[in-house]
Amino acid sequence: MLVEKVLFDGRRATGVRYRRNGQVVDAHAKGEVILAAGAVNSPQLLQLSGVGPADWLAEHGIAPVIDRQGVGRNLQDHLQQRAIFKVQGVKTLNTTYHSLIGRALMGVEYALFRTGPLTMAPSQLGIFTRSSPDHERANIEFHVQPLSLDRFGAPLHRFPAITVSACNLRPTSRGTIRLRSADPTAKPLIAPNYLSTPEDRRVAADAIRVTRRLMKQAAMQPYRPEEYLPGPGVGDDEASLAKAAGDIGTTIFHPIGTAKMGLPSDPLAVVDERLRVIGLERLRVVDASVMPTITSGNTNTPTIMIADKAAAMMIQDAR
C-alpha cells in the first residue's frame, strides 16, 4: 500500500488517498490525520498534498493548500566518518566471514546457543568525546566495529581490520527534501548538504585527528593498527582532513527536522507545540521531522518519546 496524499476540505484534513493492488482508495478520517512517515517521507507527502513552499510546488503543477516554507527544509543528519585501520594478532569479523569453517561455526553457535557474532549489534564500542578543547562538552560520538568494508552493502575486506566511525553530534549544515515529480512513486530529492559550513568542516577535521590519536594509544599497540582509510597520505591540515571526511563519510541514518516545531511567527516552523500543522486543521506530524535541532546522540529513543507524548496530547485534545 502506498499513501499518495492527504485529502483536504479547504484547510481541514479529511483523510488520505492510497493505492493498493493498483486500486486508488480515498480513506476518510473521523478524527485527525496523523503523518508518521519519517523525516524523508512526511515532507514528501505534505508537498504532494499541497503543503509546502509554494514555489517548490509550482514546479510540479501542485496547487498549494497552504504555503509553508519550512516543509522539506532544515534537514539534519549525523554524518559518520568511517576510518578503517588494519590490525594484526587478533581476529575480526573480516577473517571469520571469509572462512567457510568460520561462517559455519557462527551459524552453529547461534542455532545451538543463540550466542556469538550473529547476535552482535554492528558497533561494539561507543565513545562520546570532544573534537577539540574549544567545546565545553562532548560533540562527537565514536562507533567502533570489528569489521570493515568499502561501503554499505559491499563485502567485508579480506584483511583483519576495524572501523572507527566518528560523527559530529551537533552539525550546523542544513539540507532539503524536495519532490522529484508529482508522481507519488518517485523517490524524493534528498540534499543533505553535509560539511557545508566551516564549523562542520572544522569538527570533521578534528574528529580524524582524534581518531588517529586513539589508534596511537598504548593499549592499541599490540595490534599494530595501520591506517587504511582515510590513509596515511592524507595530511594533517584542515583542508585535506575535511575533504577526506567527505570522501569516507556516509549517513548514520538519523535524518530529522524537515517539518520542525516552532512558533507561528517562525516562517520555517511547520508544526506547533502540539505537533499540529500550523494553519491547517486536523493534521499532525508525529516523527523525527518535527525536531527543530538534532539530538546529541541516537534519534530512535527521542522519536519514541515524541510518539508517546503525541498520543497523550491527542487523547487530551479529543476530550
C-alpha positions as CSV (number, residue, x, y, z in Angstrom):
1,M,0.0,0.0,0.0
2,L,1.3,3.5,-0.9
3,V,-0.2,6.7,0.6
4,E,-0.3,9.2,-2.2
5,K,-1.6,12.4,-0.5
6,V,-3.6,13.9,2.4
7,L,-7.1,14.9,1.4
8,F,-8.4,18.4,2.4
9,D,-11.7,20.2,2.5
10,G,-10.4,23.7,2.3
11,R,-7.7,23.7,5.0
12,R,-9.2,20.9,7.0
13,A,-7.6,17.5,6.6
14,T,-10.3,14.8,5.9
15,G,-8.3,11.7,5.1
16,V,-5.7,10.2,2.8
17,R,-5.6,8.7,-0.7
18,Y,-3.7,5.5,-1.1
19,R,-3.1,2.9,-3.7
20,R,-3.4,-0.9,-3.1
21,N,-3.0,-3.5,-5.8
22,G,-3.4,-0.9,-8.5
23,Q,-6.6,0.5,-7.0
24,V,-6.9,4.1,-5.7
25,V,-8.8,4.4,-2.4
26,D,-9.9,7.5,-0.5
27,A,-10.0,6.8,3.2
28,H,-11.9,9.4,5.3
29,A,-11.0,10.1,8.9
30,K,-13.5,10.5,11.7
31,G,-10.9,12.4,13.7
32,E,-7.4,13.7,12.9
33,V,-5.0,12.6,10.2
34,I,-1.6,11.7,11.6
35,L,1.6,11.7,9.4
36,A,4.3,9.5,10.8
37,A,6.3,8.6,7.6
38,G,9.6,9.9,8.9
39,A,11.8,12.9,8.1
40,V,12.1,11.9,4.4
41,N,8.6,10.8,3.5
42,S,6.5,13.1,5.7
43,P,7.7,16.2,4.0
44,Q,7.3,14.4,0.6
45,L,3.7,13.6,1.5
46,L,3.0,17.1,2.7
47,Q,4.3,18.5,-0.6
48,L,2.4,16.0,-2.7
49,S,-0.7,17.2,-0.8
50,G,-0.1,20.9,-1.5
51,V,1.5,21.8,1.8
52,G,5.0,23.3,1.4
53,P,6.9,26.1,-0.3
54,A,4.6,27.4,-3.0
55,D,7.4,27.9,-5.4
56,W,8.6,24.3,-5.0
57,L,5.0,23.0,-5.5
58,A,4.5,25.1,-8.6
59,E,7.5,23.4,-10.3
60,H,5.4,20.2,-10.3
61,G,2.0,21.8,-11.0
62,I,0.7,21.2,-7.5
63,A,-1.9,23.7,-6.3
64,P,-0.9,24.9,-2.7
65,V,-3.3,24.3,0.1
66,I,-1.0,26.4,2.2
67,D,2.4,27.9,1.7
68,R,4.6,26.6,4.5
69,Q,8.2,27.4,3.6
70,G,9.7,25.1,6.2
71,V,8.3,21.8,4.8
72,G,11.3,19.9,3.5
73,R,13.9,22.4,4.8
74,N,16.1,22.2,7.9
75,L,17.2,18.6,7.1
76,Q,19.9,17.5,9.6
77,D,21.7,14.2,10.0
78,H,24.7,12.7,11.7
79,L,27.5,12.2,9.1
80,Q,29.7,9.3,10.2
81,Q,33.3,9.3,9.0
82,R,34.3,5.7,8.6
83,A,38.0,5.5,9.3
84,I,39.4,2.0,8.8
85,F,42.5,0.5,10.5
86,K,44.2,-2.8,9.6
87,V,45.1,-4.8,12.7
88,Q,47.3,-7.8,13.5
89,G,47.3,-10.6,16.0
90,V,43.6,-10.5,16.6
91,K,40.5,-12.0,14.8
92,T,38.0,-9.7,13.3
93,L,34.7,-10.5,11.5
94,N,36.5,-9.9,8.2
95,T,38.6,-13.0,8.6
96,T,35.8,-15.1,10.2
97,Y,33.4,-14.2,7.4
98,H,35.8,-15.2,4.6
99,S,36.4,-18.6,6.2
100,L,33.9,-21.3,5.3
101,I,34.6,-23.0,8.6
102,G,34.3,-19.7,10.4
103,R,30.9,-19.0,8.9
104,A,29.7,-22.5,9.7
105,L,30.7,-22.2,13.3
106,M,29.0,-18.8,13.6
107,G,25.8,-20.4,12.4
108,V,26.1,-23.5,14.6
109,E,26.8,-21.3,17.7
110,Y,23.7,-19.2,17.0
111,A,21.5,-22.2,16.3
112,L,22.5,-24.0,19.4
113,F,23.1,-21.3,22.0
114,R,21.8,-18.0,20.5
115,T,25.3,-16.5,21.1
116,G,28.2,-15.4,19.1
117,P,28.8,-12.9,16.2
118,L,25.3,-13.3,14.8
119,T,23.8,-11.9,17.9
120,M,26.0,-8.8,17.9
121,A,25.0,-5.2,17.3
122,P,27.1,-3.7,14.5
123,S,29.0,-1.5,16.9
124,Q,30.8,-3.0,19.9
125,L,32.1,0.2,21.4
126,G,30.8,3.7,21.7
127,I,32.7,6.8,22.9
128,F,31.4,10.3,23.5
129,T,34.2,12.9,23.5
130,R,35.2,16.4,22.3
131,S,36.7,17.0,18.9
132,S,38.8,19.8,20.4
133,P,39.2,21.8,23.7
134,D,37.1,24.5,22.2
135,H,33.9,22.6,23.1
136,E,32.6,22.5,26.6
137,R,31.0,19.1,26.3
138,A,31.2,16.0,24.0
139,N,30.4,16.9,20.4
140,I,31.4,13.8,18.6
141,E,30.5,10.1,19.0
142,F,32.5,7.1,18.0
143,H,31.1,3.7,16.9
144,V,33.8,1.0,16.7
145,Q,33.1,-2.1,14.8
146,P,35.2,-5.3,14.5
147,L,34.9,-5.3,10.7
148,S,35.4,-3.2,7.6
149,L,34.0,-2.7,4.1
150,D,34.3,-0.2,1.3
151,R,30.6,0.9,1.6
152,F,27.3,-0.4,2.9
153,G,26.3,-3.5,1.0
154,A,29.8,-4.3,-0.1
155,P,31.6,-7.5,1.0
156,L,33.8,-7.4,4.1
157,H,37.5,-6.8,3.4
158,R,39.7,-9.9,3.3
159,F,42.2,-8.5,5.7
160,P,41.7,-8.1,9.5
161,A,40.5,-4.6,10.3
162,I,38.3,-2.4,12.5
163,T,36.1,0.5,11.6
164,V,36.3,3.6,13.8
165,S,33.4,5.8,12.9
166,A,33.2,9.4,14.3
167,C,30.1,11.6,13.8
168,N,29.5,15.3,14.6
169,L,26.7,15.3,17.1
170,R,25.6,18.9,16.5
171,P,26.1,19.7,12.8
172,T,25.3,23.2,11.6
173,S,24.8,22.1,7.9
174,R,21.2,22.1,6.7
175,G,19.7,20.2,3.8
176,T,16.4,19.8,1.9
177,I,13.9,17.2,0.9
178,R,12.1,18.1,-2.4
179,L,9.8,16.4,-4.8
180,R,11.4,14.8,-7.9
181,S,8.0,15.0,-9.5
182,A,4.2,14.9,-8.7
183,D,4.3,11.1,-9.1
184,P,3.9,9.7,-5.5
185,T,6.1,6.7,-6.5
186,A,9.0,8.9,-7.5
187,K,11.7,9.0,-4.8
188,P,12.2,12.5,-3.4
189,L,15.4,14.5,-4.0
190,I,17.5,14.4,-0.8
191,A,20.2,17.0,-0.5
192,P,21.8,16.7,3.0
193,N,24.5,19.3,2.3
194,Y,26.9,17.6,4.6
195,L,30.0,19.7,5.6
196,S,28.6,22.8,4.0
197,T,29.6,25.1,6.9
198,P,33.1,26.0,8.1
199,E,32.2,24.7,11.6
200,D,31.2,21.3,10.4
201,R,34.4,21.0,8.3
202,R,36.5,22.0,11.3
203,V,34.8,19.4,13.5
204,A,35.3,16.8,10.8
205,A,39.0,17.5,10.5
206,D,39.4,17.4,14.3
207,A,37.5,14.1,14.5
208,I,40.0,12.5,12.2
209,R,42.8,13.8,14.4
210,V,41.1,12.4,17.5
211,T,40.7,9.0,15.7
212,R,44.4,8.9,14.8
213,R,45.4,9.7,18.4
214,L,43.1,6.9,19.7
215,M,44.9,4.4,17.5
216,K,48.3,5.5,18.8
217,Q,47.4,4.8,22.4
218,A,49.5,2.2,24.2
219,A,46.5,-0.2,24.6
220,M,46.2,-0.5,20.8
221,Q,49.9,-1.1,20.1
222,P,49.9,-4.9,20.5
223,Y,47.5,-4.9,17.4
224,R,49.7,-2.6,15.3
225,P,47.0,-0.6,13.8
226,E,47.7,0.6,10.3
227,E,45.6,3.4,8.8
228,Y,43.8,2.2,5.6
229,L,41.2,5.0,5.4
230,P,41.4,7.9,5.0
231,G,45.0,6.8,4.6
232,P,48.5,7.9,5.7
233,G,48.8,10.0,2.6
234,V,46.2,12.4,3.9
235,G,47.9,15.3,5.7
236,D,47.0,16.9,8.9
237,D,45.9,20.3,7.5
238,E,42.3,21.2,7.9
239,A,41.5,21.3,4.2
240,S,42.9,17.8,3.5
241,L,41.2,16.3,6.5
242,A,37.8,17.9,5.7
243,K,38.0,16.6,2.2
244,A,38.9,13.2,3.5
245,A,36.0,13.3,5.9
246,G,33.6,13.9,2.9
247,D,35.3,11.0,1.0
248,I,34.8,8.5,3.8
249,G,31.6,10.0,5.2
250,T,28.2,8.4,5.0
251,T,24.8,8.8,6.7
252,I,24.2,7.1,10.0
253,F,20.5,7.2,9.3
254,H,19.5,9.9,11.7
255,P,17.5,12.4,9.5
256,I,15.4,14.9,11.3
257,G,14.0,18.4,11.2
258,T,12.1,18.7,7.9
259,A,8.8,19.6,9.5
260,K,10.1,21.4,12.5
261,M,8.2,22.5,15.6
262,G,8.2,26.2,16.3
263,L,6.2,29.4,16.9
264,P,3.6,30.5,14.4
265,S,5.8,33.6,14.0
266,D,8.7,31.5,12.7
267,P,8.4,31.4,8.9
268,L,10.1,28.0,8.8
269,A,8.1,26.3,11.5
270,V,5.7,23.6,10.3
271,V,4.1,22.3,13.5
272,D,3.1,23.9,16.7
273,E,3.9,22.8,20.3
274,R,1.2,20.1,20.0
275,L,2.5,18.9,16.6
276,R,-0.4,20.3,14.7
277,V,0.5,21.7,11.2
278,I,0.3,25.4,11.5
279,G,-2.5,27.0,9.5
280,L,-4.4,23.7,9.0
281,E,-6.9,21.7,10.9
282,R,-6.9,18.1,12.0
283,L,-3.4,17.3,10.7
284,R,-0.4,16.4,12.9
285,V,3.1,15.2,12.1
286,V,4.5,12.7,14.6
287,D,8.0,11.6,13.8
288,A,11.6,12.8,13.8
289,S,10.9,15.5,11.2
290,V,9.4,17.7,14.0
291,M,12.7,18.1,15.9
292,P,14.0,21.6,15.4
293,T,17.6,20.5,16.0
294,I,19.2,17.1,16.1
295,T,19.8,15.3,19.4
296,S,23.4,14.9,20.6
297,G,23.1,11.1,20.1
298,N,21.0,8.5,18.5
299,T,17.5,9.6,17.4
300,N,15.5,6.4,18.0
301,T,14.6,6.9,21.6
302,P,13.7,10.6,21.2
303,T,11.4,9.7,18.4
304,I,9.6,7.1,20.6
305,M,9.2,9.8,23.2
306,I,7.7,12.1,20.6
307,A,5.2,9.5,19.6
308,D,4.3,8.8,23.3
309,K,3.8,12.4,24.0
310,A,1.8,12.9,20.8
311,A,-0.6,10.1,21.8
312,A,-1.2,11.7,25.1
313,M,-1.9,15.1,23.6
314,M,-4.3,13.6,21.0
315,I,-6.3,11.9,23.8
316,Q,-6.3,15.2,25.8
317,D,-7.4,17.3,22.7
318,A,-10.2,14.8,21.8
319,R,-11.9,15.2,25.2
